[in-house]
Amino acid sequence: MMQSLPTPAMPAWLPWQEAVVLVVVLVILLAVRRLSGVRLGDGVRARLLLGVPWGTLVTIAGVTAVYLFLQGAWWHPRDPLVTPFRTWSYFYPFGMLTGAFTHGSQGHITGNLMGTLVYGTVAEYVWGHYPRKRGVQTFTSLRTNPFARILVVPVAMFVVGVFSAVFAIGPIVGFSGVVFAIAGFALVTRPTLFLGAFLGTRVLDLLYSALRYPVSTAAGQTRFVTPWWSNIAIQGHAIGILAGVVVALALLRSRDEHPDMLRVFFATLVFAVAQGLWAVYIPLGSGRFRLFRWAGTALVFLLALVVAAATVGSDRRLRPSFDRHPASLAVIVLLVVLGALSLAAVPTNVVDLQADQLPEDGIEVRDYVVAYDENVPNAYFESIWVPTQQAETTVNASGVIVASAEREVWIAAVQPGQLAVNGKERVTVGGSTWRESVYANRTDWSVLGNASVYRVQLRRERGQSRTAYTSEPSTADVILDGRNVTVAARQNGFDVVVTRGNETVGQAPLPANMTRTRIGGLTFERNRSRLYAGTDGTRVKIAERRQQAA
């Protein structure tokens, strides 16, 4: 899973490492400006009020406020509330309106806002705060009012955000659809400037990391990690960039501007490859995904060609004119693909969960049910309407399941492998005015030569733990005095079962730490995390309690 960096407490003053970075960067930038003799501010101030992209900054402030106060990151920086803000279904309009403006972690929102700042500045520069036509005075109408033109930017980003959320496949969260739309607009209208800004995001990312984490100490550790591309909403990113390109083409035609086709092609290809638009994949269930790299590679080249071709020529109409220029055909292709990708989301967004589809034996938190299970049908995918779907087609899921019929929620919020590695996980549910966490704890005993035995317990805040799942018993790959030893998970702990042939000759709870007991003719001794079995002077380690990652 993608994990955000920890949030350290910020001191009241800048440590010397951050000060060194700031001083060096500022001095070098001033030196470059002086040596080059270029004054970038004059050109920017001619297009933007006081040379500042106010509309982009207003948008960033709004998205940040949603993350801090609506999602509660101000009070819980490592655990923002996410589940109720996803685009679960058209029958849950609250999620559709908030999905594009909420985020899953600090790293998630930081990346999106950095892209918004860089690409949004380019896009707002192209749009401009002042009228472009000669002889037209500022403030003579709403269209020439700089403040009105500034307001257009956040309004447009809000509209694109809702569009990207409403027509995204599945329960997405994040501003990236808008970021891709801004990037699509910028790379078509100013491809060279866009490429410079695109590379600039890498520099800003390094600078941000150097200021926030000037010194880091790392060590090898065990983590549960899924493929990076499985966390990307490819379809949402695709409709975002296509929407931005279409808006850019309309603006260029209204202004009779024509960017260089080769630059647009190169900018589109570089951005699509670097941002992983080639990562076409499908979920297979149980944390497995299939990547079609060959198809994705062909698609990004085709995308670059179509976008570049749409900028060729002087035909200012969006209507097809195949005998005059191929640009019209390219525009039609873009519109058709945008429409098809958007409509493809409709079947996935008409999910209507019923109360009988929720987990039966789970912890209830208002309208939510939190449970743990393995290899059970995913009720969300079962509710997706697909014309060719057969009745027996199912997608199974495992892990800590969060469900709500009222909000059309059904998701495996924590995978079994993640819980096995970490031992403890927290899932947070809630609404716009409340939140509560449920804690999952997994206890594992690794059995000699066989599968582990474990049980999963769930607990509400200030509540008692209850066992939600027990795995199948596991028999050690050893025979002592003709006897087999099996470790079994129970509701209240673990049992040791001793069998001879098909007959059970003894069964008792696993001994407490630093104690020994006799079960079925064998002596069992517990030494901290190890369980030993012995007979006639022979002692064998039967099982060991697994130590989870710190």
FENMO-V779731 format. One record per pair of residues at least 6 apart in sequence whose ideal C-beta (glycine too) atoms are under 8 Angstrom apart, sorted by the first residue. I is the first residue (numbers start at 0). J is the second residue. D is the distance in whole Angstrom. If there is no record, write none. Layout:
I|J|D + I|J|D
This chain:
0|223|7 + 0|224|7 + 0|225|6 + 0|230|7 + 0|414|7 + 0|417|6 + 1|104|8 + 1|106|7 + 1|107|8 + 1|227|7 + 1|230|5 + 2|104|8 + 2|106|8 + 2|222|8 + 3|77|8 + 3|104|4 + 3|105|5 + 3|106|4 + 3|107|7 + 4|105|7 + 4|106|6 + 4|211|8 + 4|212|7 + 5|77|7 + 6|76|4 + 6|77|6 + 6|105|6 + 7|212|8 + 13|21|7 + 14|213|7 + 16|213|4 + 16|214|6 + 17|209|8 + 17|210|5 + 17|213|6 + 20|206|7 + 20|209|5 + 20|210|6 + 20|213|7 + 21|210|7 + 24|206|7 + 32|38|7 + 32|39|8 + 40|50|5 + 43|50|4 + 43|124|7 + 44|50|4 + 45|129|8 + 46|124|5 + 46|127|5 + 46|128|7 + 46|129|7 + 47|53|8 + 47|123|7 + 47|124|6 + 47|127|7 + 47|128|5 + 48|128|5 + 48|129|8 + 48|145|5 + 48|149|7 + 52|116|8 + 52|119|6 + 52|120|5 + 52|123|4 + 52|124|7 + 52|152|8 + 53|128|8 + 53|149|5 + 53|152|8 + 54|119|8 + 54|123|5 + 54|149|5 + 54|150|7 + 54|151|7 + 54|152|3 + 54|153|5 + 54|156|8 + 55|115|6 + 55|116|6 + 55|119|3 + 55|120|6 + 55|122|8 + 55|123|5 + 55|152|6 + 56|116|8 + 57|149|8 + 57|152|7 + 57|153|5 + 58|115|6 + 58|119|7 + 58|152|7 + 58|153|4 + 58|156|5 + 58|157|8 + 59|112|5 + 59|115|6 + 59|116|6 + 59|119|8 + 61|100|7 + 61|153|7 + 62|100|6 + 62|102|8 + 62|108|7 + 62|111|8 + 62|112|7 + 62|115|7 + 62|174|6 + 63|108|7 + 63|112|7 + 65|97|7 + 65|100|5 + 65|101|6 + 66|72|5 + 66|79|6 + 66|101|7 + 66|102|6 + 66|108|5 + 67|73|4 + 69|84|8 + 69|97|7 + 69|101|7 + 69|431|7 + 70|79|4 + 70|80|5 + 70|81|7 + 70|84|7 + 70|101|6 + 70|102|7 + 71|78|8 + 71|79|6 + 71|80|5 + 71|434|6 + 72|79|4 + 72|105|7 + 75|427|8 + 75|434|8 + 76|105|7 + 77|105|8 + 78|425|7 + 78|427|6 + 78|436|7 + 79|101|8 + 79|102|7 + 79|103|7 + 79|104|7 + 79|105|8 + 80|427|6 + 80|428|8 + 80|429|5 + 80|434|5 + 81|101|7 + 81|102|8 + 81|103|5 + 81|172|6 + 81|427|8 + 82|401|6 + 82|406|8 + 82|408|6 + 82|410|7 + 82|412|7 + 82|426|8 + 82|427|7 + 82|428|6 + 82|429|8 + 83|93|7 + 83|94|7 + 83|406|6 + 83|408|8 + 83|428|7 + 83|429|6 + 83|430|5 + 83|431|7 + 84|93|8 + 84|94|6 + 84|97|4 + 84|98|6 + 84|101|4 + 84|172|6 + 85|94|5 + 85|98|6 + 85|101|8 + 85|170|4 + 85|171|7 + 85|172|5 + 85|408|8 + 86|94|5 + 86|95|5 + 86|98|4 + 86|99|8 + 86|164|5 + 86|165|7 + 86|167|6 + 86|169|8 + 86|170|6 + 86|171|5 + 86|172|7 + 86|348|7 + 87|94|5 + 87|170|5 + 87|350|7 + 87|379|8 + 87|406|6 + 87|407|4 + 87|408|6 + 88|94|7 + 88|348|6 + 88|349|7 + 88|350|4 + 88|351|7 + 88|352|8 + 88|407|4 + 89|95|7 + 89|165|8 + 89|348|5 + 89|349|6 + 90|349|7 + 90|350|7 + 90|351|5 + 90|407|6 + 91|406|5 + 91|407|5 + 93|406|8 + 93|431|8 + 94|170|7 + 94|406|7 + 94|407|8 + 95|161|7 + 95|164|6 + 95|165|6 + 95|348|8 + 96|161|7 + 96|164|7 + 98|164|4 + 98|167|7 + 98|170|8 + 98|171|6 + 98|172|5 + 98|173|8 + 99|160|4 + 99|161|7 + 99|163|6 + 99|164|4 + 99|171|8 + 99|173|7 + 99|174|6 + 99|176|6 + 99|177|6 + 100|160|6 + 100|174|6 + 101|172|5 + 101|173|7 + 102|108|4 + 102|111|7 + 102|172|7 + 102|173|6 + 102|174|7 + 103|172|6 + 103|173|7 + 107|173|6 + 108|174|8 + 109|207|7 + 111|173|6 + 111|174|4 + 111|175|6 + 111|178|5 + 112|174|7 + 113|200|6 + 113|203|6 + 113|204|7 + 113|207|7 + 114|175|8 + 114|178|4 + 114|181|8 + 114|182|7 + 114|200|6 + 115|156|8 + 115|174|7 + 115|177|7 + 115|178|6 + 115|181|7 + 116|203|8 + 117|196|5 + 117|197|8 + 117|199|6 + 117|200|5 + 117|203|7 + 118|178|7 + 118|181|4 + 118|182|5 + 118|185|5 + 118|193|7 + 118|196|6 + 118|197|8 + 119|152|7 + 119|156|8 + 119|181|5 + 120|196|7 + 121|185|4 + 121|189|6 + 121|192|6 + 121|193|6 + 121|196|5 + 122|152|8 + 122|181|5 + 122|184|5 + 122|185|5 + 122|188|8 + 123|152|5 + 124|189|8 + 124|192|8 + 125|184|7 + 125|185|7 + 125|188|5 + 125|189|6 + 125|250|8 + 126|148|7 + 126|151|7 + 126|152|7 + 126|250|8 + 127|148|7 + 128|145|4 + 128|148|5 + 128|149|6 + 129|137|6 + 129|143|8 + 129|145|6 + 129|148|8 + 130|136|8 + 130|137|6 + 130|142|7 + 130|143|4 + 131|254|7 + 135|143|6 + 136|143|7 + 137|143|5 + 137|144|7 + 137|145|6 + 138|144|6 + 138|145|8 + 141|147|5 + 142|148|8 + 155|246|8 + 156|177|5 + 156|181|7 + 159|176|7 + 159|177|5 + 159|180|5 + 159|239|7 + 159|242|6 + 159|243|8 + 160|174|7 + 160|176|7 + 160|177|5 + 162|176|8 + 162|238|8 + 162|242|7 + 163|176|3 + 163|177|6 + 163|180|7 + 163|235|6 + 163|238|6 + 163|239|5 + 163|242|7 + 164|171|7 + 164|176|7 + 165|344|8 + 165|348|8 + 166|238|6 + 166|340|8 + 166|341|4 + 166|342|8 + 166|344|5 + 166|345|8 + 167|176|7 + 167|232|6 + 167|234|6 + 167|235|4 + 167|238|7 + 167|344|6 + 168|232|8 + 168|234|5 + 168|235|7 + 168|343|6 + 168|344|5 + 168|347|5 + 168|348|8 + 169|232|7 + 169|347|6 + 170|379|8 + 170|408|8 + 170|410|7 + 171|232|5 + 171|235|5 + 173|232|7 + 175|232|7 + 175|235|7 + 175|236|6 + 175|239|7 + 176|232|8 + 176|235|5 + 176|236|7 + 176|238|7 + 176|239|4 + 177|239|7 + 178|239|7 + 179|236|5 + 179|237|8 + 179|239|3 + 179|240|4 + 179|243|7 + 179|274|7 + 180|239|4 + 180|240|7 + 180|242|5 + 180|243|4 + 180|246|8 + 181|243|6 + 182|193|7 + 182|197|8 + 182|240|6 + 182|243|7 + 182|270|6 + 183|239|7 + 183|240|4 + 183|241|7 + 183|242|7 + 183|243|3 + 183|244|4 + 183|247|7 + 183|306|8 + 184|243|4 + 184|244|7 + 184|246|6 + 184|247|4 + 184|250|8 + 185|192|7 + 185|193|4 + 185|196|7 + 185|243|8 + 185|247|8 + 186|193|4 + 186|194|8 + 186|244|8 + 186|263|7 + 186|266|4 + 186|267|6 + 186|270|6 + 186|306|8 + 187|243|8 + 187|244|5 + 187|247|4 + 187|248|7 + 187|251|7 + 187|258|7 + 187|263|6 + 187|306|7 + 187|310|6 + 188|247|5 + 188|250|7 + 188|251|6 + 188|256|8 + 188|258|7 + 189|258|7 + 190|258|6 + 190|259|7 + 190|262|4 + 190|263|5 + 190|265|7 + 190|266|4 + 191|262|6 + 191|266|8 + 193|266|5 + 193|270|8 + 194|265|8 + 194|266|5 + 194|269|7 + 197|266|8 + 197|269|7 + 197|270|6 + 197|273|7 + 220|548|6 + 220|549|8 + 221|420|6 + 221|548|5 + 222|420|6 + 222|548|7 + 223|414|7 + 223|416|5 + 223|417|4 + 223|419|7 + 223|420|4 + 223|421|7 + 225|286|6 + 225|288|7 + 225|414|7 + 226|280|8 + 226|288|6 + 226|290|7 + 227|275|8 + 228|275|6 + 228|278|4 + 228|280|6 + 228|288|8 + 228|290|6 + 229|280|6 + 229|282|7 + 229|288|4 + 231|275|6 + 231|278|6 + 233|275|8 + 233|276|7 + 233|278|6 + 233|279|6 + 233|280|7 + 234|340|6 + 234|343|7 + 234|344|7 + 236|274|7 + 236|276|6 + 237|276|7 + 237|340|6 + 238|337|6 + 238|340|5 + 238|341|6 + 240|270|8 + 240|271|8 + 240|276|8 + 241|333|6 + 241|336|6 + 241|337|4 + 241|340|7 + 242|337|6 + 244|306|5 + 244|309|7 + 244|333|6 + 245|330|8 + 245|333|6 + 245|334|7 + 245|337|6 + 248|309|6 + 248|310|7 + 248|317|8 + 248|330|6 + 248|333|8 + 249|317|7 + 251|257|7 + 251|258|7 + 251|310|7 + 252|314|8 + 252|315|4 + 252|316|8 + 252|317|7 + 253|315|7 + 255|313|7 + 255|315|6 + 257|310|7 + 257|311|8 + 257|312|8 + 257|313|7 + 258|310|5 + 260|307|5 + 260|308|7 + 260|310|6 + 260|311|5 + 261|307|7 + 263|306|6 + 263|307|4 + 263|310|5 + 264|303|5 + 264|304|7 + 264|306|7 + 264|307|4 + 265|303|8 + 267|302|6 + 267|303|4 + 267|306|5 + 267|307|7 + 268|299|7 + 268|300|7 + 268|303|4 + 271|277|7 + 271|299|4 + 271|302|6 + 271|303|6 + 272|299|6 + 276|295|7 + 276|298|7 + 276|299|5 + 276|302|7 + 277|292|7 + 277|295|3 + 277|296|5 + 277|298|7 + 277|299|5 + 278|290|6 + 278|292|8 + 278|295|6 + 279|290|7 + 279|291|5 + 279|292|8 + 279|294|5 + 279|295|4 + 279|298|7 + 280|288|5 + 280|289|6 + 280|290|5 + 280|291|7 + 281|288|7 + 281|289|5 + 281|291|8 + 282|288|6 + 282|394|7 + 283|289|6 + 283|394|8 + 284|377|7 + 284|394|4 + 284|395|5 + 284|396|6 + 285|374|7 + 285|395|6 + 285|396|7 + 285|397|5 + 286|397|7 + 286|398|8 + 286|414|5 + 286|415|8 + 286|416|7 + 305|329|5 + 305|332|5 + 305|333|6 + 305|336|8 + 306|329|8 + 306|333|7 + 308|325|6 + 308|326|6 + 308|328|8 + 308|329|4 + 309|326|6 + 309|329|4 + 309|330|5 + 309|333|6 + 310|326|7 + 311|324|7 + 311|325|7 + 311|326|5 + 311|329|8 + 312|323|8 + 312|324|4 + 312|325|8 + 312|326|4 + 312|327|8 + 313|324|8 + 314|320|6 + 314|323|6 + 314|324|5 + 314|326|6 + 314|327|6 + 316|327|7 + 317|327|8 + 317|330|6 + 317|334|8 + 318|327|7 + 319|327|5 + 319|328|6 + 319|330|8 + 319|331|5 + 320|327|5 + 321|327|7 + 321|328|6 + 346|383|6 + 346|384|5 + 346|385|6 + 347|383|5 + 349|384|6 + 350|379|6 + 350|382|4 + 350|383|6 + 350|407|5 + 351|382|6 + 351|407|7 + 352|378|6 + 352|379|7 + 352|382|6 + 352|402|7 + 352|403|8 + 352|404|5 + 352|407|5 + 352|408|8 + 352|409|6 + 353|404|6 + 354|404|5 + 356|378|4 + 356|381|8 + 356|382|7 + 356|402|8 + 356|404|7 + 356|409|7 + 357|368|5 + 357|378|8 + 357|402|5 + 357|403|8 + 357|404|6 + 357|409|8 + 358|368|5 + 358|370|4 + 358|372|7 + 358|400|6 + 358|402|6 + 360|370|6 + 360|467|7 + 361|368|4 + 361|369|5 + 361|370|3 + 361|371|8 + 361|400|7 + 361|402|8 + 361|457|8 + 361|467|7 + 362|368|7 + 362|369|5 + 362|370|7 + 362|437|6 + 362|457|5 + 362|458|8 + 362|459|6 + 362|462|8 + 362|465|7 + 362|467|8 + 364|428|5 + 364|435|5 + 364|437|7 + 364|459|7 + 365|428|8 + 365|430|8 + 365|433|8 + 365|435|8 + 366|403|5 + 366|404|7 + 366|405|4 + 366|406|7 + 367|401|6 + 367|402|7 + 367|403|5 + 367|408|7 + 367|428|4 + 368|400|8 + 368|401|8 + 368|402|5 + 368|403|7 + 369|399|7 + 369|400|7 + 369|401|6 + 369|402|8 + 369|426|6 + 369|428|7 + 369|437|4 + 369|457|6 + 370|399|8 + 370|400|5 + 370|402|8 + 370|457|7 + 370|467|6 + 371|398|7 + 371|399|5 + 371|400|7 + 371|439|6 + 371|455|5 + 371|457|6 + 371|467|4 + 371|468|5 + 372|397|7 + 372|400|6 + 372|467|8 + 372|468|6 + 373|397|4 + 373|398|8 + 373|415|6 + 373|468|7 + 374|395|5 + 374|396|8 + 374|397|6 + 375|395|6 + 375|396|6 + 375|397|7 + 375|400|8 + 376|393|5 + 376|394|7 + 376|395|6 + 376|396|8 + 377|393|7 + 377|394|5 + 377|395|7 + 377|396|4 + 377|409|7 + 377|411|7 + 378|402|7 + 378|409|4 + 379|407|8 + 379|408|8 + 379|409|4 + 379|410|7 + 380|393|8 + 380|394|4 + 381|393|7 + 381|394|8 + 382|409|8 + 396|411|4 + 397|411|6 + 397|414|7 + 397|415|5 + 398|411|4 + 398|412|7 + 398|413|5 + 398|414|5 + 398|415|5 + 398|417|8 + 398|418|7 + 399|411|7 + 399|412|5 + 399|413|4 + 399|418|7 + 399|424|7 + 399|426|6 + 399|437|8 + 399|439|5 + 399|457|8 + 400|409|7 + 400|410|7 + 400|411|6 + 400|412|7 + 401|408|6 + 401|409|8 + 401|410|6 + 401|412|5 + 401|426|6 + 401|428|6 + 402|408|6 + 402|409|5 + 402|410|8 + 403|409|8 + 403|428|8 + 412|426|5 + 413|424|5 + 413|426|6 + 413|439|6 + 417|424|7 + 418|424|5 + 418|439|6 + 418|441|5 + 418|455|7 + 419|441|6 + 419|443|7 + 419|453|7 + 419|545|8 + 419|547|8 + 420|547|7 + 420|548|5 + 421|547|6 + 421|548|6 + 422|440|7 + 422|441|6 + 422|442|8 + 422|443|8 + 422|547|3 + 422|548|7 + 423|438|7 + 423|439|7 + 423|440|5 + 423|441|8 + 423|547|7 + 424|438|7 + 424|439|5 + 425|436|5 + 425|437|7 + 425|438|5 + 425|439|7 + 426|436|7 + 426|437|5 + 426|439|7 + 427|434|6 + 427|435|7 + 427|436|5 + 427|437|8 + 428|434|7 + 428|435|6 + 428|436|8 + 428|437|7 + 429|435|6 + 435|459|7 + 435|460|6 + 436|459|8 + 436|460|6 + 437|457|6 + 437|458|7 + 437|459|6 + 437|460|8 + 438|457|7 + 438|458|5 + 438|459|8 + 438|460|8 + 439|455|6 + 439|456|7 + 439|457|6 + 439|467|8 + 440|455|7 + 440|456|5 + 440|457|8 + 440|458|7 + 440|464|7 + 441|453|6 + 441|454|7 + 441|455|5 + 441|456|8 + 441|547|8 + 442|453|6 + 442|454|6 + 442|456|8 + 442|493|8 + 442|544|7 + 443|451|5 + 443|452|7 + 443|453|4 + 443|544|7 + 443|545|4 + 443|547|8 + 444|451|6 + 444|452|5 + 444|453|7 + 444|486|5 + 444|493|6 + 444|509|8 + 444|530|7 + 444|542|5 + 444|543|7 + 444|544|6 + 444|545|7 + 445|451|5 + 445|542|6 + 445|543|5 + 445|544|8 + 445|545|5 + 446|452|6 + 446|473|4 + 446|474|7 + 446|475|5 + 446|486|5 + 446|541|7 + 446|542|5 + 447|475|4 + 447|476|6 + 447|477|6 + 447|539|7 + 447|540|7 + 447|541|6 + 447|542|7 + 448|475|6 + 448|476|3 + 448|477|7 + 449|473|5 + 449|474|6 + 449|475|6 + 449|476|6 + 450|470|8 + 450|471|8 + 450|473|5 + 451|470|7 + 451|473|7 + 451|545|7 + 452|470|6 + 452|471|8 + 452|472|7 + 452|473|5 + 452|486|5 + 452|487|7 + 452|488|5 + 452|493|7 + 452|542|8 + 453|469|8 + 453|470|5 + 453|488|6 + 454|466|6 + 454|468|7 + 454|469|5 + 454|470|7 + 454|488|4 + 454|489|8 + 454|490|8 + 454|493|8 + 455|466|7 + 455|467|5 + 455|468|4 + 455|469|8 + 456|464|4 + 456|465|6 + 456|466|5 + 456|467|6 + 457|464|7 + 457|465|6 + 457|467|5 + 458|464|4 + 458|465|7 + 466|490|5 + 466|491|7 + 469|488|4 + 469|489|7 + 469|490|7 + 470|488|5 + 472|485|5 + 472|486|7 + 472|487|4 + 472|488|7 + 472|496|7 + 473|485|7 + 473|486|6 + 473|487|8 + 474|483|6 + 474|484|7 + 474|485|4 + 475|483|7 + 475|484|5 + 475|485|7 + 475|486|7 + 475|532|8 + 475|539|8 + 475|541|5 + 475|542|7 + 477|484|7 + 477|539|5 + 477|541|7 + 479|521|6 + 479|532|6 + 479|533|8 + 479|534|5 + 479|537|7 + 479|539|7 + 480|520|7 + 480|521|7 + 480|534|5 + 480|535|7 + 481|499|6 + 482|497|5 + 482|498|7 + 482|499|5 + 482|504|7 + 482|519|6 + 482|520|7 + 482|521|6 + 482|534|8 + 483|497|7 + 483|498|5 + 483|499|8 + 484|495|7 + 484|496|7 + 484|497|6 + 484|521|7 + 484|532|5 + 484|541|5 + 485|495|7 + 485|496|4 + 485|497|8 + 485|498|7 + 486|493|6 + 486|494|7 + 486|495|6 + 486|496|8 + 486|509|7 + 486|530|8 + 486|541|7 + 486|542|5 + 487|493|7 + 487|494|5 + 487|495|8 + 487|496|6 + 492|508|6 + 492|509|7 + 493|508|7 + 493|509|4 + 494|506|6 + 494|507|7 + 494|508|6 + 494|509|7 + 495|505|8 + 495|506|7 + 495|507|6 + 495|508|8 + 495|509|6 + 495|510|8 + 495|518|5 + 495|523|6 + 495|530|8 + 496|503|6 + 496|505|7 + 496|506|5 + 497|503|7 + 497|504|5 + 497|505|4 + 497|506|7 + 497|518|5 + 497|519|3 + 497|520|7 + 497|521|6 + 498|504|6 + 498|519|8 + 499|519|8 + 503|519|8 + 504|519|4 + 504|520|7 + 505|518|4 + 505|519|2 + 505|520|7 + 505|521|8 + 506|518|7 + 506|519|8 + 507|516|6 + 507|518|5 + 509|523|8 + 509|525|7 + 509|530|7 + 510|516|5 + 510|523|6 + 510|524|7 + 510|525|4 + 510|530|8 + 511|525|6 + 512|525|6 + 512|526|8 + 512|527|6 + 513|525|7 + 513|526|7 + 513|527|7 + 514|524|8 + 514|525|6 + 515|522|6 + 515|523|6 + 515|524|4 + 515|525|7 + 516|522|8 + 516|523|6 + 517|523|7 + 520|534|7 + 521|532|5 + 521|533|7 + 521|534|5 + 522|532|7 + 522|533|5 + 522|534|7 + 523|530|6 + 523|531|7 + 523|532|5 + 523|533|8 + 523|541|8 + 524|530|8 + 524|531|5 + 524|533|7 + 524|538|8 + 525|531|8 + 528|543|6 + 528|544|4 + 528|546|7 + 529|540|6 + 529|542|8 + 529|543|5 + 529|544|8 + 530|540|7 + 530|541|5 + 530|542|4 + 530|543|7 + 531|538|5 + 531|539|7 + 531|540|6 + 531|541|7 + 532|538|7 + 532|539|6 + 532|541|5 + 533|539|7
